[in-house]
Amino acid sequence: MNKPVLLTVDDDPGVSRAVARDLRRRYGEGHRVVRASSGQEALDALKELKLRGEQVAAMLADYRMPEMNGIEFLEQAMDLFPRARRALLTAYADTDAAIQAINLVDVDHYLLKPWDPPEEKLYPVVDALIETWRSSGATAVEDIKIVGHRWSAPTYGARDFLARNAVPYRYYTIDEPEGRRLLEAAGADPTEIPVVITTDGQALLAPTDAEIAAAVGLTVDPATDFYDLIVVGGGPAGLGSAVYGASEGLRTVLVERQAAGGQAGQSSRIENYLGFPDGVSGAQLTDRARRQAVKFGAEMLTARDVVALEVQGSARVVRFGDGSTISAHAVILATGVDYRNLTAPGCDDLTGRGVFYGSANTEAPECAGNDVYIVGGANSAGQAAVFFSRHARSVTLVVRGESLHSSMSHYLIQQLEAIENVRVRTCTTVGEATGDEHLEKLRLDHIDGSSEVVETSHLFIFIGAQPQTDWLDGVVERDERGFIWTGPDLLVDGERPSGWPMDRDPFYLESSVPGVFVAGDVRAQSVKRVASAVGEGAMAVTLVHRYLEEQ
């Protein structure tokens, strides 16, 4: 923890050195003494301290300074550190001005120069300043800080990115005093949110995920340009591949676009996963798998968008959005699926401002006392309903089908039936979302042709499974929805895929390109379950070994 700061401001070098010397002699063990030669220099120092999350216990400013006198400085400094205690250093002739300052700008004390002996004239005053500051309860904030707006989609994106990557942060809105102070310290205005402030005081204005990842210490650049195995996608299948690949001696790198865990990582509770009789959250399961993969030596690249897969002789090349590439002997595609967009009018415009895809657990506190709506009838929607029922006044599941029994696990249906503030609206769809600054109302359409309008600030969407595989067009064979064909499904009337160069059939999880394997939800005909995805990730590594033995 950084020591609280004692700041001194004086344009006279001799006086500045003397006060800093006396303060360090008495308070140096528990405080850091910072000195400045002008009001502007001191304000710049305070802004840096604010961004770094440090605390200022007391400020001592000379009254007579050119350009900005001590009173003017302390008045501006109060905007950055309102709890810091303030004192003026003044000559006898300026005593009246110092007394006026006590009344006008809440200066705590004034000190006459010279203050010899300090034991009698300086230290008692500073002791009182520090004691008053301590009693205010001020504490340093060493976490990453985000400044934004409640209904800003980019702000939600930054918060969600950090939360899903298990990076702790403090969130401040631009409507609260501390948020405004941090904006001022960063030299930003409300149009440049979110502002992400790192623990070392670096301020990022409206940053991308990649910029945030690099600034907070996540790995974004590969250690080398060639590997034994590249895993694309960090969901359960990708993490399973990384664990087994690295543990079996393959030089392995996992590339993830946003955060490890995929859809499973957003689940509030998985209760039917083998070995966890009390259930486990998706975040906990993901974090354990990620740490396990790293323990075995796998590299984990975050916020890297893969845009192409190329075959160059025996090498399989993965190309990133910035044009850079990495290569490997083999690749496992484990990119999973995304939730399908809800096409109802208004949803696109309000995404991130009341309309969310997935659990968006960072929104849970905002749901307190509100009515929440969830679209979807599968396990992910049910788990979200259970989670938000602990925060919201009511949770309504909007389901297109006639019941949940064909799409949701029996144990989860029983849980929902036992929760008083959860209700299920079957044979119902969302027809429209409306609101100005944020979501305010939904139109619900019923199968009988009737409609109703409900008020809500939060809609969470869990519909369909949509693979993001357009970047593989013309490289591997896919079905009409974009899922990737593998193994026996590639054989048509016993014939191997067009252009298949090997003197054997494709391995079970192998795509139409030798050495490129597929695991998890993105594979055509796969079982959409966490356990099966992990199993396929492990199986794919076994097949990678068989492929490498052929080379």
Secondary structure, DSSP 8 states (H G I E B T S, - for coil): ----EEEEE-S-HHHHHHHHHHHHHHHTTT-EEEEESSHHHHHHHHHHHHHTT--EEEEEEES--SSS-HHHHHHHHHHH-TTSEEEEEE-GGGHHHHHHHHHHS---EEEES---SHHHHTHHHHHHHHHHHHHTT-----SEEEEE-TT-HHHHHHHHHHHHTT--EEEEETTSHHHHHHHHHHT--GGG--EEE-TTS-EEES--HHHHHHHTT---S-S-SEEEEEEE--SHHHHHHHHHHHHTT--EEEEESS-TTHHHHT-S-B-SSTT-TT-B-HHHHHHHHHHHHHHTT-EEEES--EEEEEEETTEEEEEETTS-EEEEEEEEE----B-----STTHHHHBTTTEEES--GGGGGGGBTSEEEEE--SHHHHHHHHHHTTTBSEEEEE-SSS-STTTS-HHHHHHHHT-TTEEEE-SEEEEEEE-SSS--EEEEEETTS-EEEEE-SEEEE----B---GGGTTTS-B-TTS-B--GGGG-BTTB--TT--SSS---TTB-SSTTEEE-STTBTT---SHHHHHHHHHHHHHHHHHHHHH-
